Amino acid sequence: METNKHKRVIFLNDDERNSKYPYTSNYIKTTKYTIITFLPLSLLIQFARVANVYFLIIAVLQSIPAISPLSPYTAYLPLLFVLVVS
């Protein structure tokens, strides 16, 4: 025989009465990003590609004035363009 303390009682469309019971929510999260995780996760995905890492290394090397005769913007702008477009 089943006792009352093992029954699950749910009242449809009545949040006040349902909040008395310690059941977990059925909330489903289908988003990939949140406001906080968008930038770190998108950068991680972008730099998982070898070409983007190559552009980053070239940009860092061109920003050192002793080894590069060009302006750093000539490397950072293509890197920024690739990251934004893809």
Chimera marker file (.cmm) of the C-alpha trace (Angstrom):
<marker_set name="trace">
<marker id="1" x="0.000" y="0.000" z="0.000" r="1" g="1" b="0" radius="0.5"/>
<marker id="2" x="1.329" y="3.435" z="-0.964" r="1" g="1" b="0" radius="0.5"/>
<marker id="3" x="1.520" y="6.190" z="1.627" r="1" g="1" b="0" radius="0.5"/>
<marker id="4" x="0.678" y="9.848" z="1.112" r="1" g="1" b="0" radius="0.5"/>
<marker id="5" x="4.234" y="11.114" z="1.570" r="1" g="1" b="0" radius="0.5"/>
<marker id="6" x="5.386" y="9.326" z="-1.622" r="1" g="1" b="0" radius="0.5"/>
<marker id="7" x="2.699" y="10.779" z="-3.883" r="1" g="1" b="0" radius="0.5"/>
<marker id="8" x="3.481" y="13.693" z="-6.117" r="1" g="1" b="0" radius="0.5"/>
<marker id="9" x="0.739" y="16.271" z="-6.102" r="1" g="1" b="0" radius="0.5"/>
<marker id="10" x="0.713" y="18.925" z="-8.815" r="1" g="1" b="0" radius="0.5"/>
<marker id="11" x="-1.873" y="21.637" z="-9.292" r="1" g="1" b="0" radius="0.5"/>
<marker id="12" x="-2.194" y="22.886" z="-12.846" r="1" g="1" b="0" radius="0.5"/>
<marker id="13" x="-1.775" y="26.631" z="-13.353" r="1" g="1" b="0" radius="0.5"/>
<marker id="14" x="-1.404" y="27.271" z="-9.634" r="1" g="1" b="0" radius="0.5"/>
<marker id="15" x="2.142" y="28.364" z="-8.787" r="1" g="1" b="0" radius="0.5"/>
<marker id="16" x="1.306" y="29.338" z="-5.224" r="1" g="1" b="0" radius="0.5"/>
<marker id="17" x="0.110" y="25.861" z="-4.250" r="1" g="1" b="0" radius="0.5"/>
<marker id="18" x="2.887" y="24.139" z="-6.201" r="1" g="1" b="0" radius="0.5"/>
<marker id="19" x="5.586" y="26.192" z="-4.482" r="1" g="1" b="0" radius="0.5"/>
<marker id="20" x="4.800" y="24.401" z="-1.211" r="1" g="1" b="0" radius="0.5"/>
<marker id="21" x="6.290" y="21.181" z="-2.607" r="1" g="1" b="0" radius="0.5"/>
<marker id="22" x="10.067" y="20.769" z="-3.125" r="1" g="1" b="0" radius="0.5"/>
<marker id="23" x="9.941" y="19.532" z="-6.724" r="1" g="1" b="0" radius="0.5"/>
<marker id="24" x="12.451" y="20.648" z="-9.307" r="1" g="1" b="0" radius="0.5"/>
<marker id="25" x="11.489" y="22.957" z="-12.105" r="1" g="1" b="0" radius="0.5"/>
<marker id="26" x="10.878" y="21.790" z="-15.655" r="1" g="1" b="0" radius="0.5"/>
<marker id="27" x="12.595" y="24.865" z="-17.093" r="1" g="1" b="0" radius="0.5"/>
<marker id="28" x="14.368" y="24.136" z="-20.385" r="1" g="1" b="0" radius="0.5"/>
<marker id="29" x="17.327" y="26.234" z="-21.460" r="1" g="1" b="0" radius="0.5"/>
<marker id="30" x="17.910" y="26.162" z="-25.217" r="1" g="1" b="0" radius="0.5"/>
<marker id="31" x="20.346" y="29.051" z="-25.605" r="1" g="1" b="0" radius="0.5"/>
<marker id="32" x="24.004" y="28.532" z="-26.358" r="1" g="1" b="0" radius="0.5"/>
<marker id="33" x="25.210" y="31.822" z="-24.898" r="1" g="1" b="0" radius="0.5"/>
<marker id="34" x="24.300" y="34.163" z="-22.077" r="1" g="1" b="0" radius="0.5"/>
<marker id="35" x="25.254" y="37.822" z="-21.807" r="1" g="1" b="0" radius="0.5"/>
<marker id="36" x="28.224" y="36.914" z="-19.614" r="1" g="1" b="0" radius="0.5"/>
<marker id="37" x="29.537" y="33.945" z="-21.632" r="1" g="1" b="0" radius="0.5"/>
<marker id="38" x="29.081" y="35.297" z="-25.172" r="1" g="1" b="0" radius="0.5"/>
<marker id="39" x="32.490" y="36.939" z="-25.634" r="1" g="1" b="0" radius="0.5"/>
<marker id="40" x="34.672" y="34.237" z="-23.986" r="1" g="1" b="0" radius="0.5"/>
<marker id="41" x="32.916" y="31.339" z="-25.719" r="1" g="1" b="0" radius="0.5"/>
<marker id="42" x="32.841" y="32.985" z="-29.120" r="1" g="1" b="0" radius="0.5"/>
<marker id="43" x="36.569" y="33.822" z="-28.885" r="1" g="1" b="0" radius="0.5"/>
<marker id="44" x="37.315" y="30.253" z="-27.836" r="1" g="1" b="0" radius="0.5"/>
<marker id="45" x="35.422" y="28.933" z="-30.848" r="1" g="1" b="0" radius="0.5"/>
<marker id="46" x="37.112" y="31.416" z="-33.192" r="1" g="1" b="0" radius="0.5"/>
<marker id="47" x="40.644" y="30.670" z="-31.990" r="1" g="1" b="0" radius="0.5"/>
<marker id="48" x="40.081" y="26.929" z="-32.236" r="1" g="1" b="0" radius="0.5"/>
<marker id="49" x="40.659" y="27.500" z="-35.968" r="1" g="1" b="0" radius="0.5"/>
<marker id="50" x="44.321" y="27.466" z="-36.973" r="1" g="1" b="0" radius="0.5"/>
<marker id="51" x="43.945" y="30.328" z="-39.450" r="1" g="1" b="0" radius="0.5"/>
<marker id="52" x="42.685" y="32.690" z="-36.743" r="1" g="1" b="0" radius="0.5"/>
<marker id="53" x="45.581" y="31.772" z="-34.456" r="1" g="1" b="0" radius="0.5"/>
<marker id="54" x="47.942" y="32.496" z="-37.379" r="1" g="1" b="0" radius="0.5"/>
<marker id="55" x="46.362" y="35.947" z="-37.870" r="1" g="1" b="0" radius="0.5"/>
<marker id="56" x="46.720" y="36.629" z="-34.137" r="1" g="1" b="0" radius="0.5"/>
<marker id="57" x="50.414" y="35.673" z="-34.099" r="1" g="1" b="0" radius="0.5"/>
<marker id="58" x="51.091" y="37.857" z="-37.148" r="1" g="1" b="0" radius="0.5"/>
<marker id="59" x="49.235" y="40.767" z="-35.540" r="1" g="1" b="0" radius="0.5"/>
<marker id="60" x="51.271" y="40.464" z="-32.347" r="1" g="1" b="0" radius="0.5"/>
<marker id="61" x="54.543" y="40.274" z="-34.287" r="1" g="1" b="0" radius="0.5"/>
<marker id="62" x="53.641" y="43.311" z="-36.394" r="1" g="1" b="0" radius="0.5"/>
<marker id="63" x="52.846" y="45.340" z="-33.309" r="1" g="1" b="0" radius="0.5"/>
<marker id="64" x="56.520" y="45.126" z="-32.239" r="1" g="1" b="0" radius="0.5"/>
<marker id="65" x="58.208" y="48.149" z="-33.884" r="1" g="1" b="0" radius="0.5"/>
<marker id="66" x="61.718" y="46.628" z="-33.787" r="1" g="1" b="0" radius="0.5"/>
<marker id="67" x="60.833" y="43.755" z="-36.139" r="1" g="1" b="0" radius="0.5"/>
<marker id="68" x="58.054" y="45.192" z="-38.296" r="1" g="1" b="0" radius="0.5"/>
<marker id="69" x="58.208" y="48.212" z="-40.588" r="1" g="1" b="0" radius="0.5"/>
<marker id="70" x="54.405" y="48.300" z="-40.924" r="1" g="1" b="0" radius="0.5"/>
<marker id="71" x="51.787" y="49.823" z="-38.704" r="1" g="1" b="0" radius="0.5"/>
<marker id="72" x="50.091" y="47.389" z="-36.277" r="1" g="1" b="0" radius="0.5"/>
<marker id="73" x="46.725" y="48.352" z="-37.773" r="1" g="1" b="0" radius="0.5"/>
<marker id="74" x="47.646" y="46.551" z="-40.991" r="1" g="1" b="0" radius="0.5"/>
<marker id="75" x="47.525" y="43.266" z="-39.072" r="1" g="1" b="0" radius="0.5"/>
<marker id="76" x="44.813" y="43.944" z="-36.515" r="1" g="1" b="0" radius="0.5"/>
<marker id="77" x="42.192" y="45.067" z="-39.021" r="1" g="1" b="0" radius="0.5"/>
<marker id="78" x="42.269" y="41.804" z="-41.068" r="1" g="1" b="0" radius="0.5"/>
<marker id="79" x="42.162" y="39.790" z="-37.838" r="1" g="1" b="0" radius="0.5"/>
<marker id="80" x="39.210" y="41.816" z="-36.594" r="1" g="1" b="0" radius="0.5"/>
<marker id="81" x="37.467" y="41.431" z="-39.941" r="1" g="1" b="0" radius="0.5"/>
<marker id="82" x="37.904" y="37.626" z="-39.912" r="1" g="1" b="0" radius="0.5"/>
<marker id="83" x="36.647" y="37.355" z="-36.337" r="1" g="1" b="0" radius="0.5"/>
<marker id="84" x="33.594" y="39.511" z="-36.984" r="1" g="1" b="0" radius="0.5"/>
<marker id="85" x="32.598" y="37.886" z="-40.270" r="1" g="1" b="0" radius="0.5"/>
<marker id="86" x="32.985" y="34.235" z="-39.280" r="1" g="1" b="0" radius="0.5"/>
<link id1="1" id2="2" r="1" g="1" b="0" radius="0.2"/>
<link id1="2" id2="3" r="1" g="1" b="0" radius="0.2"/>
<link id1="3" id2="4" r="1" g="1" b="0" radius="0.2"/>
<link id1="4" id2="5" r="1" g="1" b="0" radius="0.2"/>
<link id1="5" id2="6" r="1" g="1" b="0" radius="0.2"/>
<link id1="6" id2="7" r="1" g="1" b="0" radius="0.2"/>
<link id1="7" id2="8" r="1" g="1" b="0" radius="0.2"/>
<link id1="8" id2="9" r="1" g="1" b="0" radius="0.2"/>
<link id1="9" id2="10" r="1" g="1" b="0" radius="0.2"/>
<link id1="10" id2="11" r="1" g="1" b="0" radius="0.2"/>
<link id1="11" id2="12" r="1" g="1" b="0" radius="0.2"/>
<link id1="12" id2="13" r="1" g="1" b="0" radius="0.2"/>
<link id1="13" id2="14" r="1" g="1" b="0" radius="0.2"/>
<link id1="14" id2="15" r="1" g="1" b="0" radius="0.2"/>
<link id1="15" id2="16" r="1" g="1" b="0" radius="0.2"/>
<link id1="16" id2="17" r="1" g="1" b="0" radius="0.2"/>
<link id1="17" id2="18" r="1" g="1" b="0" radius="0.2"/>
<link id1="18" id2="19" r="1" g="1" b="0" radius="0.2"/>
<link id1="19" id2="20" r="1" g="1" b="0" radius="0.2"/>
<link id1="20" id2="21" r="1" g="1" b="0" radius="0.2"/>
<link id1="21" id2="22" r="1" g="1" b="0" radius="0.2"/>
<link id1="22" id2="23" r="1" g="1" b="0" radius="0.2"/>
<link id1="23" id2="24" r="1" g="1" b="0" radius="0.2"/>
<link id1="24" id2="25" r="1" g="1" b="0" radius="0.2"/>
<link id1="25" id2="26" r="1" g="1" b="0" radius="0.2"/>
<link id1="26" id2="27" r="1" g="1" b="0" radius="0.2"/>
<link id1="27" id2="28" r="1" g="1" b="0" radius="0.2"/>
<link id1="28" id2="29" r="1" g="1" b="0" radius="0.2"/>
<link id1="29" id2="30" r="1" g="1" b="0" radius="0.2"/>
<link id1="30" id2="31" r="1" g="1" b="0" radius="0.2"/>
<link id1="31" id2="32" r="1" g="1" b="0" radius="0.2"/>
<link id1="32" id2="33" r="1" g="1" b="0" radius="0.2"/>
<link id1="33" id2="34" r="1" g="1" b="0" radius="0.2"/>
<link id1="34" id2="35" r="1" g="1" b="0" radius="0.2"/>
<link id1="35" id2="36" r="1" g="1" b="0" radius="0.2"/>
<link id1="36" id2="37" r="1" g="1" b="0" radius="0.2"/>
<link id1="37" id2="38" r="1" g="1" b="0" radius="0.2"/>
<link id1="38" id2="39" r="1" g="1" b="0" radius="0.2"/>
<link id1="39" id2="40" r="1" g="1" b="0" radius="0.2"/>
<link id1="40" id2="41" r="1" g="1" b="0" radius="0.2"/>
<link id1="41" id2="42" r="1" g="1" b="0" radius="0.2"/>
<link id1="42" id2="43" r="1" g="1" b="0" radius="0.2"/>
<link id1="43" id2="44" r="1" g="1" b="0" radius="0.2"/>
<link id1="44" id2="45" r="1" g="1" b="0" radius="0.2"/>
<link id1="45" id2="46" r="1" g="1" b="0" radius="0.2"/>
<link id1="46" id2="47" r="1" g="1" b="0" radius="0.2"/>
<link id1="47" id2="48" r="1" g="1" b="0" radius="0.2"/>
<link id1="48" id2="49" r="1" g="1" b="0" radius="0.2"/>
<link id1="49" id2="50" r="1" g="1" b="0" radius="0.2"/>
<link id1="50" id2="51" r="1" g="1" b="0" radius="0.2"/>
<link id1="51" id2="52" r="1" g="1" b="0" radius="0.2"/>
<link id1="52" id2="53" r="1" g="1" b="0" radius="0.2"/>
<link id1="53" id2="54" r="1" g="1" b="0" radius="0.2"/>
<link id1="54" id2="55" r="1" g="1" b="0" radius="0.2"/>
<link id1="55" id2="56" r="1" g="1" b="0" radius="0.2"/>
<link id1="56" id2="57" r="1" g="1" b="0" radius="0.2"/>
<link id1="57" id2="58" r="1" g="1" b="0" radius="0.2"/>
<link id1="58" id2="59" r="1" g="1" b="0" radius="0.2"/>
<link id1="59" id2="60" r="1" g="1" b="0" radius="0.2"/>
<link id1="60" id2="61" r="1" g="1" b="0" radius="0.2"/>
<link id1="61" id2="62" r="1" g="1" b="0" radius="0.2"/>
<link id1="62" id2="63" r="1" g="1" b="0" radius="0.2"/>
<link id1="63" id2="64" r="1" g="1" b="0" radius="0.2"/>
<link id1="64" id2="65" r="1" g="1" b="0" radius="0.2"/>
<link id1="65" id2="66" r="1" g="1" b="0" radius="0.2"/>
<link id1="66" id2="67" r="1" g="1" b="0" radius="0.2"/>
<link id1="67" id2="68" r="1" g="1" b="0" radius="0.2"/>
<link id1="68" id2="69" r="1" g="1" b="0" radius="0.2"/>
<link id1="69" id2="70" r="1" g="1" b="0" radius="0.2"/>
<link id1="70" id2="71" r="1" g="1" b="0" radius="0.2"/>
<link id1="71" id2="72" r="1" g="1" b="0" radius="0.2"/>
<link id1="72" id2="73" r="1" g="1" b="0" radius="0.2"/>
<link id1="73" id2="74" r="1" g="1" b="0" radius="0.2"/>
<link id1="74" id2="75" r="1" g="1" b="0" radius="0.2"/>
<link id1="75" id2="76" r="1" g="1" b="0" radius="0.2"/>
<link id1="76" id2="77" r="1" g="1" b="0" radius="0.2"/>
<link id1="77" id2="78" r="1" g="1" b="0" radius="0.2"/>
<link id1="78" id2="79" r="1" g="1" b="0" radius="0.2"/>
<link id1="79" id2="80" r="1" g="1" b="0" radius="0.2"/>
<link id1="80" id2="81" r="1" g="1" b="0" radius="0.2"/>
<link id1="81" id2="82" r="1" g="1" b="0" radius="0.2"/>
<link id1="82" id2="83" r="1" g="1" b="0" radius="0.2"/>
<link id1="83" id2="84" r="1" g="1" b="0" radius="0.2"/>
<link id1="84" id2="85" r="1" g="1" b="0" radius="0.2"/>
<link id1="85" id2="86" r="1" g="1" b="0" radius="0.2"/>
</marker_set>
